[in-house]
Amino acid sequence: FEKFYWFISSDNYIVLGGRDQQQNDLLVKRHLRAGDLYVHADLHGATSVIIKNPTGDEVPPRTLQEAGLLACCHSAAWEAKVPAPAYWVKHDQVSKTAPTGEYITTGAFMIRGKRNYLPSAPLNFGFALLFKFDESDQAAIDRHGDERKPKTTLDEQVRKLLLFILCSYKLIFSKKINHL
């Protein structure tokens, strides 16, 4: 999934987003499966986002909100610096089939049925590094294999440190944008 925008949500779901219209098509055609959710924003340039959900269980609201922020941050809302609502639908509500006499362009989809809108949120965006263990070092894998925990189980000091890092990044990033 490295060619897409992607992250692991706070609740351990893989979230994927297309970088352009062709990737949006590719993402939906090849990677949207039963149980997955499709997230999008009704804004120009918004990326198509998929929450991978192989178990078909209900996706927590926090993961939906994080995926909605990805869709909004990669849209016209980011440049305009305005919060915008995103929505989510189930995999079977997304179609490339247009009504008779209409044409659907590359990267666009027909959404059938009810859209579940998410509340607008400030457009805060950060990044992190993901480390991969050397597969030949089984001892390290055994020691650290279960360390990825949902956000709710992190202790308060780690949460505050992550918040400080994200806020610092946001401050640095906004200063760089102002200097451009």
Residue pairs with C-beta under 8 A, 6 or more apart in sequence:
1 14
1 16
1 31
3 19
3 23
4 16
4 17
4 18
4 19
4 23
4 27
5 16
5 17
5 18
5 19
5 47
5 70
5 74
6 14
6 15
6 16
6 17
7 14
7 15
7 66
7 70
8 14
8 15
8 130
8 148
9 15
9 51
9 62
9 63
9 66
9 67
10 62
10 63
10 66
10 150
10 151
10 152
11 59
11 60
11 62
11 63
11 150
11 151
12 148
12 150
13 51
13 52
13 53
13 59
13 63
14 51
14 52
15 49
15 50
15 51
15 52
15 63
15 66
15 67
15 70
16 27
16 31
16 49
16 50
16 52
17 27
17 47
17 48
17 49
17 50
17 70
17 71
17 74
18 24
18 25
18 26
18 27
18 47
18 48
18 107
19 47
20 107
21 105
21 106
21 107
21 108
22 106
22 107
24 47
24 48
24 106
24 107
24 109
25 96
25 106
25 107
27 48
27 50
28 38
28 48
28 50
28 94
28 96
28 109
29 96
31 50
31 52
32 38
32 50
32 91
32 94
33 52
33 54
33 91
34 56
34 91
34 92
35 53
35 54
35 55
35 56
35 91
36 50
36 51
36 52
36 53
36 91
37 50
37 51
37 53
37 59
37 64
37 67
37 88
37 89
37 90
37 91
38 48
38 49
38 50
38 88
38 89
38 90
38 91
38 93
38 94
38 109
38 111
39 48
39 49
39 50
39 51
39 64
39 67
39 68
39 70
39 71
39 86
39 87
39 88
39 118
40 46
40 47
40 48
40 49
40 71
40 86
40 87
40 88
40 111
41 68
41 71
41 72
41 75
41 77
41 84
41 85
41 86
41 87
42 84
42 85
42 87
43 72
43 75
43 76
43 77
43 84
44 75
44 76
45 74
45 75
45 76
46 71
46 72
46 74
46 75
46 76
46 77
46 86
47 70
47 71
47 74
47 75
48 71
48 107
48 109
49 67
49 68
49 70
49 71
51 59
51 63
51 64
51 67
51 88
53 59
62 151
64 88
64 118
65 118
65 119
65 121
67 86
67 88
68 85
68 86
68 87
68 88
68 118
68 121
69 86
69 121
69 123
69 124
69 125
71 86
72 78
72 83
72 84
72 86
72 123
73 123
73 125
75 84
77 83
77 84
77 123
78 123
78 125
81 123
82 123
83 120
83 121
83 122
83 123
84 120
84 123
85 117
85 118
85 119
85 120
86 117
86 118
87 115
87 116
87 117
87 118
88 115
88 116
88 118
89 111
89 113
89 114
89 115
89 116
93 111
93 112
93 113
94 109
94 110
94 111
95 109
95 110
95 111
95 112
96 104
96 109
96 110
97 104
97 110
98 104
98 110
99 110
104 110
124 166
124 170
125 170
126 165
126 166
126 169
126 170
127 169
133 140
133 141
133 144
133 145
134 140
135 141
151 159
154 162
